[in-house]
Amino acid sequence: MADQDLTPTAPSPVQDAVQSELRHVRALMHLEQQEDQAQFKLKNASASIKERRRRGLTWYPVTITQEDIGFGGKVVLELERPAHRQDLHLFQVGAAAALFSGAPGYSGPDRPVVSGVVTRVRRNKLLLATTKEALPDWVRDGSNLNGSL
């Protein structure tokens, strides 16, 4: 075999145009994703718990059936909704989710939440790996807890 010339060549005008178009499409897709997320938050922030439950975005009420320490010392919670609740839901492994209280005084966009990632979903139970090393007092109170996407 003859020696091949591995000297880099300058990109052709066609390659430059393709690269430019791909960068433009990527920027547009990122913008669309941001707008979708903003619309989702806006639409669901004003929805009642009943409506969010109907859409499959909220489990209400939930109880904490198990609490463990997971990877990195973060709290892992097993949440369970009542057995008679067989509503369809959108909870799935890898989804970001949050635990919040529906008790009086804990409403609106400034309500405290415990955020995490769903690591297991089975029937009326899910495992939530939180970002907290210790749970706040309102979680330990246990009244009117909700799990939400």
Phi, psi and omega per residue, in radians:
M1 nan 2.522 3.125
A2 -1.431 2.634 3.089
D3 -1.127 2.351 3.124
Q4 -1.638 2.513 3.105
D5 -1.461 1.964 -3.104
L6 -1.740 0.354 3.129
T7 -1.209 2.250 -3.139
P8 -1.123 2.471 3.113
T9 -1.846 2.703 3.127
A10 -1.203 2.468 3.122
P11 -1.099 2.522 -3.141
S12 -1.367 2.833 3.095
P13 -1.028 -0.549 3.118
V14 -1.181 -0.764 3.112
Q15 -1.092 -0.713 3.101
D16 -1.079 -0.730 -3.136
A17 -1.146 -0.724 3.125
V18 -1.133 -0.797 3.116
Q19 -1.054 -0.744 3.129
S20 -1.108 -0.768 3.128
E21 -1.115 -0.710 3.121
L22 -1.129 -0.703 3.082
R23 -1.096 -0.712 3.125
H24 -1.124 -0.786 3.131
V25 -1.115 -0.719 3.119
R26 -1.090 -0.731 3.109
A27 -1.115 -0.711 3.108
L28 -1.151 -0.686 3.117
M29 -1.155 -0.678 3.091
H30 -1.114 -0.746 3.103
L31 -1.088 -0.739 3.112
E32 -1.110 -0.722 3.119
Q33 -1.096 -0.760 3.110
Q34 -1.078 -0.741 3.136
E35 -1.158 -0.712 3.086
D36 -1.037 -0.772 3.131
Q37 -1.131 -0.723 3.129
A38 -1.124 -0.734 3.125
Q39 -1.146 -0.707 3.109
F40 -1.058 -0.825 -3.138
K41 -1.114 -0.755 -3.135
L42 -1.109 -0.782 -3.108
K43 -1.146 -0.687 -3.049
N44 -1.575 -0.326 3.123
A45 -1.155 -0.577 -3.098
S46 -1.629 -0.103 -3.107
A47 -1.354 2.517 3.097
S48 -1.262 2.869 3.099
I49 -1.059 -0.694 3.126
K50 -1.034 -0.782 3.129
E51 -1.173 -0.730 3.118
R52 -1.121 -0.638 3.097
R53 -1.171 -0.718 3.115
R54 -1.082 -0.634 3.126
R55 -1.365 -0.145 -3.135
G56 1.472 0.290 -3.075
L57 -1.700 -0.236 -3.073
T58 -2.390 2.433 2.924
W59 -1.816 2.126 3.129
Y60 -2.538 2.301 -0.179
P61 -1.427 2.857 3.026
V62 -2.206 2.701 3.023
T63 -2.164 2.617 3.074
I64 -1.531 1.986 -3.104
T65 -1.692 -0.324 3.136
Q66 -2.716 2.538 3.117
E67 -2.353 2.199 3.137
D68 -2.324 2.938 3.014
I69 -1.808 2.185 -3.094
G70 -1.826 -2.739 -3.122
F71 -1.008 2.312 3.113
G72 1.292 0.264 3.128
G73 1.316 0.266 -3.133
K74 -1.515 2.583 -3.117
V75 -1.302 2.353 3.055
V76 -2.045 2.207 -3.083
L77 -2.004 2.437 2.949
E78 -1.752 2.111 -3.135
L79 -1.878 2.480 3.130
E80 -2.323 2.372 3.016
R81 -1.746 2.834 -3.093
P82 -0.970 2.491 -3.067
A83 -1.061 -0.507 -3.115
H84 -1.331 -0.163 3.122
R85 -1.469 1.877 -3.141
Q86 -2.004 0.365 -3.129
D87 -1.062 2.572 3.026
L88 -1.206 2.649 -3.124
H89 -2.546 2.914 -3.113
L90 -1.857 0.178 3.115
F91 -1.197 2.320 3.102
Q92 -2.615 2.775 -3.132
V93 -1.037 2.319 3.132
G94 1.647 -0.194 -3.132
A95 -1.337 2.486 3.019
A96 -1.299 2.377 -3.127
A97 -2.505 2.934 -3.120
A98 -2.510 2.628 3.048
L99 -1.911 2.262 3.117
F100 -2.491 2.915 -3.112
S101 -1.805 2.388 3.069
G102 -1.709 0.176 -3.131
A103 -1.202 2.678 3.090
P104 -0.958 2.419 -3.115
G105 1.631 -0.149 3.138
Y106 -2.108 0.951 -3.122
S107 -2.200 2.978 3.117
G108 1.516 3.103 -3.070
P109 -1.192 -0.311 -3.115
D110 -1.642 0.144 -3.108
R111 -1.145 2.550 3.139
P112 -1.248 2.498 3.118
V113 -2.350 2.749 2.957
V114 -2.002 1.933 -3.081
S115 -1.590 2.745 3.101
G116 -3.057 -2.888 -3.131
V117 -2.219 2.383 3.099
V118 -1.271 2.171 -3.140
T119 -1.921 -0.228 3.082
R120 -2.787 2.447 3.054
V121 -2.331 2.192 3.068
R122 -2.479 2.038 -3.141
R123 0.796 -1.867 -3.092
N124 -1.827 0.364 3.119
K125 -2.248 2.569 3.007
L126 -2.513 2.699 3.109
L127 -1.868 2.193 -3.122
L128 -2.024 1.969 3.060
A129 -1.496 1.921 -3.043
T130 -1.500 3.046 3.085
T131 -1.751 0.164 -3.060
K132 -1.844 2.568 3.036
E133 -1.602 -0.356 3.075
A134 -2.527 2.533 -3.119
L135 -1.485 2.510 3.076
P136 -1.215 2.823 -3.093
D137 -1.051 -0.632 -3.093
W138 -1.114 -0.443 3.081
V139 -1.273 -0.721 -3.124
R140 -1.150 -0.488 3.075
D141 -1.044 -0.689 3.000
G142 1.346 -0.001 -3.102
S143 -1.546 2.356 3.068
N144 1.006 0.747 3.113
L145 -1.401 2.528 -3.136
N146 -2.280 2.503 2.985
G147 -1.902 2.309 -3.024
S148 -2.498 2.573 3.049
L149 -1.446 nan nan
